[in-house]
Amino acid sequence: MISAVERKIEQYIAELDDSHVKSLYSKIPHGKRLRTKLILKIAGSSLKVIKTAATVEMIHAASLLHDDVIDEAYQRRGKASVNASDGNKTAIMMGDILYSKAFFELNSISPEVARVISNAVVQLSLGELADVELSKKFHTNRDAYLKMLYQKTASLMEASAESAAILVGKNRQAYKKYGRNLGLAFQMIDDILDITQDSTTLGKPALHDFEEGKVTLPYIYLFESLDEKERRFLLSLHRKNLTQKEAEWIKSAMKKHKIIEKAYSEAKELVDEAIELMESLGERDLSNIAKAMIERAF
């Protein structure tokens, strides 16, 4: 039923009656549609469920458009980003259009669903702001990083699962927790893959997060494991276009101190909790989605 969600999004875009917007939307990669998969698995495929998934995907796309402008990212999943092809102003306005249309359509679904998803967008925006602030200098504030991770990524995943549960009268708190854990683990794995995978697989330069100024969990753990001289060297590389030798030093240090294993273990703990919760509710498909999350190569 993912195709039904795609058709609903296309309908929403067509209703805007703007050929430029339609063209811009066609340039946005669809991605994994993980939020849609969660919503459909939890709630089935009624019209309200399809509409909910469509609005969530539009909100997610809008956040990525803004994210690419903020990060000055010129690729998105191996394709030129909209800010690269059409400029920052166009990317920002396209994001605003998607947000606005999604909020308009939420009103026809359910007041409670609209409240849950709208709150997630507030959290998402707060998380984006926190990400910008945290990226200004190297930090070792794990709690601030995890809070930002929840707001920027996990909040919308959490809202997707909770909204789906609301629509079919399931235990909203259980599915909310599942979505939260999945969202946190998803981003943690993304942060790990930025270090372990090559540029071709990522669709963007490897170690790009650190060059942008982002201090993710592996870098926090690495800093804690280094001696004073090595810490100074790591700090000197922050927000810098890394040479191959410098990138290899980071990867070698990560390997020496088993940093990737430590960060992966933290993500796996969240996924294991989500799996246990879903299996207790007989949700085998949702359990399998969580398992696939921790095993993915990208």
Protein Blocks (a to p, Z undefined) as FASTA:
>chain_A
ZZmmmmmmmmmmmmnopaklmmmmmmpcgbjolmmmmmmmmnojafklmmmmmmmmmmmm
mmmmmmmmmnopabeehiacfklmnojklmmmmmmmmmmmmmmmmmmmomklmmmmmmmm
mmmmmmmmmmmmmmmpccfbfklmmmmmmmmmmmmmmmmmmmmmmmnopafklmmmmmmm
mmmmmmmmmmmmmmmpcfklnopaehklmmnopacfklmmmmmmpcfklmmmmmmmgopa
cdfklmmmmmmmmmmnommmmmmmmmmmmmmmmmmmmmmnopaklmmmmmmmmmpcZZ
